[in-house]
Amino acid sequence: MEGEHERTIGARAAEEHHADIYGEDGAVLSSFLARIGVAIADRDTLTLKHEVDDLHQSELGDLLEALHPEQRHALVELLGADFDFSSLTEVDEAIRMEIVDSLPNAQIAQAVQELDSDDAVYILEDLEKEDQDEILSQLPFTERIRLRRSLDYPEETAGRRMQTEFVAVPPFWTIGQTIDYMRDDQNLPERFSQIFVIDPSFKLLGAIDLDQILRTKRSVKVEEVMHETRHAIPATMDQE
């Protein structure tokens, strides 16, 4: 009963929160926009964070679209690391590019590490390749490989859009280096049973199973024990 009561309270709070943002016509309320505008004008970061803290990414996206361009930039600036970059997947492409183009690549690199890979690709794919490369160069090795691999697929294909949560290492690493990497890297998927092997151009060379890693001496190179592998689903298949 207590859990049900808490869920009821939570649902009621969510409804009240939603009602505080949207009018009957589904548009963002002018009163909410006014509060946000005042907080931005006063550079009142605490109030601004309080106003947007519980917003769903789609709600924050609606807010961004309802603001004037200069207000959008100020909101992102004031929120800093607290800005939810996943909201950029909910806005019009022109607005998304307007915001992303105004941000330093270092900030984008920091933000995309917190996103699902498909959301990160959605934000990065329209950037110039030079900017993509600069951003990716600042990411951990495995995350960089995941995103570069997805971005290299043609647009509107399964490979471009699917989440690519996998672990990859170069062939010249030893088994010992691979084990140490798995222990130390905080960005690995929660569950995986296989490690992919890629070359410097991000081409998939093969894979190695975790049980094989555990049975192999630390001094052995990955390329000596990897096996060739194929994906069950063609990554260039058109999206449905």
SEVO-650284 format. One record per residue (C-alpha): chain; x, y, z. Coordinates in Angstrom, 2 decimals. Each point is the difference from the previous one (the first is absolute). Example, Ala and Ser with C-alpha at 12.3 -4.5 7.8 and 13.67 -1.06 7.14 Angstrom:
% SEVO-650284
+-------+---------+---------+---------+
! chain !      px !      py !      pz !
+-------+---------+---------+---------+
!     A !   12.30 !   -4.50 !    7.80 !
!     A !    1.37 !    3.44 !   -0.66 !
+-------+---------+---------+---------+
This chain:
% SEVO-650284
+-------+---------+---------+---------+
! chain !      px !      py !      pz !
+-------+---------+---------+---------+
!     A !    0.00 !    0.00 !    0.00 !
!     A !    2.81 !    2.38 !    0.86 !
!     A !    1.69 !   -0.56 !   -3.37 !
!     A !   -3.29 !    0.52 !   -1.82 !
!     A !   -0.59 !    3.22 !    1.97 !
!     A !    3.47 !    1.29 !   -0.94 !
!     A !   -0.62 !   -0.81 !   -3.68 !
!     A !   -3.31 !    1.86 !    0.15 !
!     A !    1.68 !    3.05 !    1.52 !
!     A !    2.75 !   -0.21 !   -2.62 !
!     A !   -2.50 !   -0.22 !   -2.84 !
!     A !   -1.99 !    2.94 !    1.38 !
!     A !    3.18 !    2.07 !    0.34 !
!     A !    0.95 !   -0.82 !   -3.59 !
!     A !   -3.44 !    1.07 !   -1.24 !
!     A !    0.21 !    3.27 !    1.94 !
!     A !    3.50 !    0.59 !   -1.32 !
!     A !   -1.18 !   -0.65 !   -3.58 !
!     A !   -2.97 !    2.34 !    0.49 !
!     A !    2.38 !    2.72 !    1.19 !
!     A !    1.83 !   -0.08 !   -3.34 !
!     A !   -2.66 !   -0.46 !   -2.68 !
!     A !   -3.27 !    1.75 !   -0.73 !
!     A !   -3.17 !   -1.65 !   -1.24 !
!     A !    1.18 !    0.51 !   -3.57 !
!     A !    3.14 !   -2.03 !    0.70 !
!     A !    2.32 !    2.99 !   -0.31 !
!     A !    2.47 !    1.02 !    2.69 !
!     A !   -1.75 !    2.43 !    2.36 !
!     A !    0.97 !    3.65 !   -0.32 !
!     A !    0.19 !    0.23 !    3.80 !
!     A !    2.61 !   -2.77 !    0.07 !
!     A !    1.92 !    1.65 !   -2.83 !
!     A !   -0.11 !    3.27 !    1.94 !
!     A !    1.51 !   -1.62 !    3.10 !
!     A !    2.73 !   -1.56 !   -2.09 !
!     A !    0.60 !    3.32 !   -1.75 !
!     A !    0.39 !    1.86 !    3.29 !
!     A !    2.42 !   -2.61 !    1.35 !
!     A !    2.06 !    0.25 !   -3.18 !
!     A !   -0.01 !    3.80 !    0.01 !
!     A !    1.07 !    0.05 !    3.66 !
!     A !    2.52 !   -2.79 !   -0.66 !
!     A !   -1.63 !   -1.74 !    2.94 !
!     A !    1.47 !   -3.46 !   -0.45 !
!     A !   -1.57 !   -1.49 !    3.13 !
!     A !   -3.53 !    1.02 !   -0.98 !
!     A !    0.55 !   -1.15 !   -3.57 !
!     A !    1.22 !   -3.41 !    1.12 !
!     A !   -2.98 !   -0.30 !    2.36 !
!     A !   -2.42 !    0.78 !   -2.84 !
!     A !    1.42 !   -2.54 !   -2.46 !
!     A !    1.37 !   -2.65 !    2.37 !
!     A !   -3.00 !   -2.34 !   -0.29 !
!     A !   -0.73 !    0.59 !   -3.67 !
!     A !   -0.02 !   -3.03 !   -2.27 !
!     A !    2.31 !    0.32 !   -3.00 !
!     A !   -3.00 !    0.56 !   -2.27 !
!     A !   -1.29 !    2.78 !    2.29 !
!     A !    3.39 !    1.68 !    0.05 !
!     A !    0.03 !   -0.31 !   -3.78 !
!     A !   -3.36 !    1.76 !   -0.21 !
!     A !    1.33 !    2.74 !    2.27 !
!     A !    3.08 !    0.49 !   -2.17 !
!     A !   -2.16 !    0.34 !   -3.10 !
!     A !   -2.26 !    2.54 !    1.73 !
!     A !    2.87 !    2.27 !    1.11 !
!     A !    1.67 !    2.72 !   -2.05 !
!     A !    3.38 !   -1.03 !   -1.46 !
!     A !    2.00 !    2.16 !    2.41 !
!     A !   -1.96 !   -1.48 !    2.92 !
!     A !    0.76 !   -3.54 !   -1.17 !
!     A !    3.72 !    0.70 !   -0.04 !
!     A !   -0.16 !    1.64 !    3.42 !
!     A !   -1.99 !   -2.90 !    1.48 !
!     A !    2.54 !   -2.56 !   -1.22 !
!     A !    2.86 !    2.16 !    1.24 !
!     A !   -1.52 !    0.55 !    3.45 !
!     A !   -0.88 !   -3.66 !    0.50 !
!     A !    3.49 !   -1.07 !   -1.04 !
!     A !    0.64 !   -3.65 !    0.86 !
!     A !   -3.60 !   -0.29 !    1.27 !
!     A !   -1.45 !    0.58 !   -3.48 !
!     A !   -1.67 !   -3.18 !   -1.28 !
!     A !    1.47 !   -0.48 !   -3.47 !
!     A !   -2.50 !   -2.75 !   -0.78 !
!     A !   -2.58 !    2.79 !   -0.36 !
!     A !    1.76 !    1.00 !   -3.23 !
!     A !   -1.36 !   -3.17 !   -1.61 !
!     A !   -3.50 !    1.41 !    0.55 !
!     A !    0.40 !    3.35 !   -1.78 !
!     A !   -0.09 !    1.13 !   -3.60 !
!     A !    3.25 !   -0.64 !   -1.87 !
!     A !    0.64 !    3.70 !   -0.60 !
!     A !   -0.31 !    0.75 !    3.73 !
!     A !    2.17 !   -2.96 !    0.92 !
!     A !    2.75 !    1.14 !   -2.36 !
!     A !   -0.33 !    3.59 !    1.22 !
!     A !    0.62 !   -1.14 !    3.58 !
!     A !    2.73 !   -2.52 !   -0.77 !
!     A !    1.89 !    2.42 !   -2.25 !
!     A !    0.11 !    2.52 !    2.84 !
!     A !    1.68 !   -2.43 !    2.41 !
!     A !    3.69 !   -0.83 !    0.32 !
!     A !    0.89 !   -3.50 !   -1.15 !
!     A !    1.39 !   -0.81 !    3.44 !
!     A !   -3.44 !    0.53 !    1.56 !
!     A !   -1.67 !   -2.14 !   -2.65 !
!     A !    2.57 !   -2.75 !    0.55 !
!     A !   -0.70 !    0.01 !    3.72 !
!     A !   -3.75 !   -0.10 !   -0.57 !
!     A !   -0.19 !   -2.80 !   -2.57 !
!     A !    1.76 !   -2.36 !    2.41 !
!     A !   -3.16 !    0.09 !    2.12 !
!     A !   -2.33 !   -0.84 !   -2.91 !
!     A !   -1.13 !   -3.26 !   -1.56 !
!     A !    2.01 !   -0.61 !   -3.15 !
!     A !   -2.96 !    0.57 !   -2.33 !
!     A !   -0.74 !    3.39 !    1.60 !
!     A !    3.67 !    0.95 !   -0.20 !
!     A !    0.08 !   -0.88 !   -3.70 !
!     A !   -3.17 !    2.03 !   -0.57 !
!     A !    1.73 !    3.08 !    1.42 !
!     A !    3.36 !   -0.54 !   -1.68 !
!     A !   -1.04 !   -1.10 !   -3.47 !
!     A !   -0.70 !    3.47 !   -1.42 !
!     A !    3.30 !    1.49 !    1.17 !
!     A !    2.94 !    0.50 !   -2.33 !
!     A !    2.31 !   -3.02 !    0.02 !
!     A !    2.78 !    2.18 !    1.40 !
!     A !   -2.16 !    0.81 !    3.02 !
!     A !   -1.10 !   -3.63 !    0.32 !
!     A !    3.62 !   -1.14 !    0.05 !
!     A !    0.98 !    2.60 !    2.60 !
!     A !   -2.90 !   -1.01 !    2.25 !
!     A !    0.61 !   -3.72 !   -0.42 !
!     A !    3.71 !    0.43 !    0.76 !
!     A !   -0.96 !    1.16 !    3.50 !
!     A !   -2.08 !   -3.10 !    0.77 !
!     A !    1.13 !   -3.24 !    1.64 !
!     A !    1.29 !   -2.56 !   -2.49 !
!     A !   -3.00 !   -2.32 !   -0.06 !
!     A !   -2.54 !    2.82 !   -0.18 !
!     A !    1.96 !    1.59 !   -2.83 !
!     A !   -0.03 !   -3.26 !   -1.95 !
!     A !   -3.73 !   -0.52 !    0.52 !
!     A !   -0.95 !    3.44 !   -1.24 !
!     A !    2.49 !    0.16 !   -2.88 !
!     A !   -1.25 !   -3.37 !   -1.20 !
!     A !   -3.62 !    1.18 !    0.02 !
!     A !    0.80 !    3.34 !   -1.64 !
!     A !    1.83 !   -1.77 !   -2.83 !
!     A !   -3.18 !   -1.80 !   -1.05 !
!     A !   -2.19 !    1.72 !   -2.63 !
!     A !   -2.86 !    2.13 !    1.28 !
!     A !   -3.38 !   -1.69 !    0.48 !
!     A !    1.55 !   -3.44 !    0.53 !
!     A !   -0.28 !   -2.32 !    2.98 !
!     A !    3.70 !    0.40 !    0.72 !
!     A !   -0.34 !    3.76 !    0.34 !
!     A !   -2.90 !   -0.15 !    2.44 !
!     A !    0.41 !   -3.15 !    2.06 !
!     A !    1.53 !    0.13 !    3.44 !
!     A !    3.51 !   -1.39 !   -0.19 !
!     A !    0.83 !   -0.94 !    3.56 !
!     A !    3.04 !   -2.22 !   -0.41 !
!     A !    3.61 !   -0.28 !    1.13 !
!     A !    2.81 !    0.35 !   -2.54 !
!     A !    3.79 !   -0.21 !    0.22 !
!     A !    2.85 !    0.24 !   -2.54 !
!     A !    1.64 !   -3.23 !   -1.22 !
!     A !    3.45 !    0.93 !    1.30 !
!     A !   -1.13 !    0.13 !    3.63 !
!     A !    0.98 !   -2.90 !    2.23 !
!     A !   -2.52 !   -2.03 !    1.96 !
!     A !    1.39 !    1.63 !    3.14 !
!     A !   -0.64 !    3.50 !   -1.35 !
!     A !   -3.53 !   -1.03 !   -0.96 !
!     A !   -0.76 !   -1.36 !    3.47 !
!     A !    1.38 !    3.13 !    1.67 !
!     A !   -2.07 !    2.16 !   -2.36 !
!     A !   -3.19 !   -1.86 !    0.90 !
!     A !    0.71 !    0.44 !    3.69 !
!     A !    0.82 !    3.70 !   -0.20 !
!     A !   -2.40 !    1.44 !   -2.59 !
!     A !   -3.21 !    1.33 !    1.58 !
!     A !   -1.85 !    0.38 !   -3.32 !
!     A !   -0.29 !   -3.65 !   -1.00 !
!     A !   -3.43 !   -1.60 !   -0.51 !
!     A !   -1.42 !   -1.66 !    3.10 !
!     A !   -0.09 !   -3.40 !   -1.68 !
!     A !    2.03 !   -1.41 !   -2.88 !
!     A !    1.48 !   -3.38 !   -0.88 !
!     A !    2.15 !    0.89 !   -2.97 !
!     A !    2.60 !    2.61 !   -0.91 !
!     A !    0.32 !    1.27 !   -3.56 !
!     A !    3.37 !    0.62 !   -1.62 !
!     A !    0.37 !    3.04 !   -2.28 !
!     A !    2.84 !    1.58 !   -1.97 !
!     A !    0.97 !    3.74 !    0.06 !
!     A !   -2.52 !    0.73 !   -2.79 !
!     A !   -2.77 !   -1.53 !    2.17 !
!     A !   -0.36 !   -3.05 !   -2.25 !
!     A !   -1.28 !   -3.06 !    1.82 !
!     A !    2.65 !   -2.73 !   -0.08 !
!     A !   -1.46 !   -2.59 !    2.32 !
!     A !   -1.04 !   -0.77 !    3.56 !
!     A !    1.11 !   -1.85 !    3.08 !
!     A !   -2.23 !   -1.60 !    2.65 !
!     A !    0.47 !    0.86 !    3.66 !
!     A !    0.52 !   -3.63 !    1.00 !
!     A !    2.84 !   -0.23 !   -2.50 !
!     A !    1.57 !    3.15 !    1.45 !
!     A !   -0.06 !   -1.54 !    3.46 !
!     A !    1.76 !   -3.14 !   -1.25 !
!     A !    2.74 !    1.85 !   -1.92 !
!     A !    3.30 !    1.24 !    1.40 !
!     A !    0.32 !    3.75 !    0.54 !
!     A !    2.95 !    0.33 !   -2.40 !
!     A !   -1.89 !   -1.36 !   -3.04 !
!     A !   -1.18 !    2.59 !   -2.55 !
!     A !   -3.71 !    0.26 !   -0.73 !
!     A !    0.53 !   -0.51 !   -3.75 !
!     A !    1.51 !   -3.43 !    0.71 !
!     A !   -3.15 !   -1.39 !    1.60 !
!     A !   -2.85 !    1.98 !   -1.58 !
!     A !   -2.44 !   -1.66 !   -2.38 !
!     A !   -1.80 !    1.47 !   -2.99 !
!     A !   -3.59 !    1.08 !    0.59 !
!     A !   -2.99 !    1.21 !   -1.98 !
!     A !   -2.98 !    2.09 !    1.09 !
!     A !   -3.32 !   -1.81 !   -0.13 !
!     A !   -1.83 !    3.18 !   -1.11 !
!     A !    1.48 !    1.97 !   -2.91 !
!     A !    0.75 !    3.46 !    1.35 !
!     A !   -0.66 !    1.56 !   -3.40 !
!     A !   -3.59 !   -1.26 !   -0.08 !
!     A !   -2.42 !    2.89 !   -0.49 !
!     A !   -1.81 !    1.05 !    3.15 !
!     A !   -3.69 !   -0.80 !    0.21 !
+-------+---------+---------+---------+
